[in-house]
Amino acid sequence: MFTFAISAVRKVIARGEADAAANGGFRNPYFGDRSSEREKPGFWLVGDEGVYVMSNGKLTEGKRPLVVYAGECDPKANSDWWDYKRQHFGGDDGVEFIDADLLIPSFDRKPEATHLGIQLTENDISFSLITR
């Protein structure tokens, strides 16, 4: 499982929305900057050099998206990140879009929750709210 502070996830989503409002929409990880009906607020769960969530709003030239690493898989904070990523995300790089509408209502219903848990299997992604 990968865990992210809910406050940080909210910031990633808000940053994507702000970038989209300022720059004409959302980016799609599969189609670059081409717009489509499927592009909406949320974030990308990325497995790469670590595992992180990344804002999805279109960016102005030279601007970078907001990135927040999973506590278990931050290369700067965890020397075992590669083994953890390989075990729980797989050895290959990858990206999955997570729709904000799937999570924000849950965050709002359980304000005492502090972290979002994301678990991947071969066929599914599941979410849990954690109070620490």
N, C-alpha and C positions, 0 to 999 in steps of 0.2 A: 504494500500500500504506500502511496505517496501522500504526504500531508502538506497543506498550505494554510497559513493563517487566513481566516475568512476576511479580515480587514484588508489584507493584501490582495485577495481575489477581487474584492469589491473595487479596489483601486485600479486593478488591471481592466476590469469591465468598464469602469468610468472613464479611464484614459482612452480606451477603444471608442467609446461613444463620443467623447470630445474630439478625438482625431477625425472620426467619421463626419461629425457635424462641420468641422472646419475644412475638410478636404474632400468631401463628396462621396462618402459611403464607406463600406467595409471592404477589406481585402479578403480574398479567398485563398487558402493555402494550396488549393489544387489548380487554380486558374490565374494566379498572379493578381493583377489589379482589375481584371475584367469584372464588371458588375453583373449580378444576377439576382433573382428573387430570393435565392437561398442565403444570401449574405445578410447577416443580422448581428445584433450585439451578442457578445460572448467572449470567448478566448480560445486560444489554441493550446492544447496540451502537447508539448514537444519533447521527444526523446532524441537527444543529440549528444552534446558534450554536457552530460547531466540530464535531468528532467525538470522542465519548468513550464509555467503558464505564461502566455504572451498575449498582449493586447492585439486586437484585429482591425482597428480603424485605419483607413488610408493615411499615409504619412506625407508630410512635406519633404522635399528633397533634403537629404542629409540628416533627417530626424530618425531616431530609433524607437521601436516599440518598447513599452514597459514590460520587463521580464522579471518574474519572481520564481526562484528555484524551490523545489520540494526540499523540505528539511533533510530528507534522507539521501538526496541525490544532487547536492551542490558541490561541484568540484573544488571550490575555494574553501569549503567548510568541512568536507567529509572525504577523507582519503580512500574510503571504500566505495565511492560513488559508482565506479564502473561495474563492480560486481553486483551492486544493488540494482543498477539500471538493467543489466543483463538478465538478472533473475526475475525482475518484476515488470520490465517493459520489453525486453528482448534485446538482442545484440545490434539489430539494425536501427537506423534513424527512422523516425516516424512522426506524424502529426495527426491529431484528432481535434475536430472542432467541438467545443462544448457550448451549447446555447445558454445564454444568460437566463432565459425564461424557465429553464429547468432547475436553476439553483436559487435565484434571488427570492422566490416565494418561500423556499425552505429556510433560507437564512433569516428571513423576516419572521417566520413562525417560531423559530427557536433562537431568540436573541442571546441566550446564554452559551450557545455553541461558539467555540473559539477557532476551530480548525475544520477544514474540509478534507476528508479522506477520499482518495480516488484509487480504486483497485481495478486492475486490468486482467482479463483472462483472454484466451485466444479469440473468443467471440463477443465479449461483453465488456462494458465499462460500468462500474457501480460507484455510487457516491454514498458517503456517510458523513454525518455531522458529529464532531467530537468536542467535548467540553474538557478543557484542561485547567 
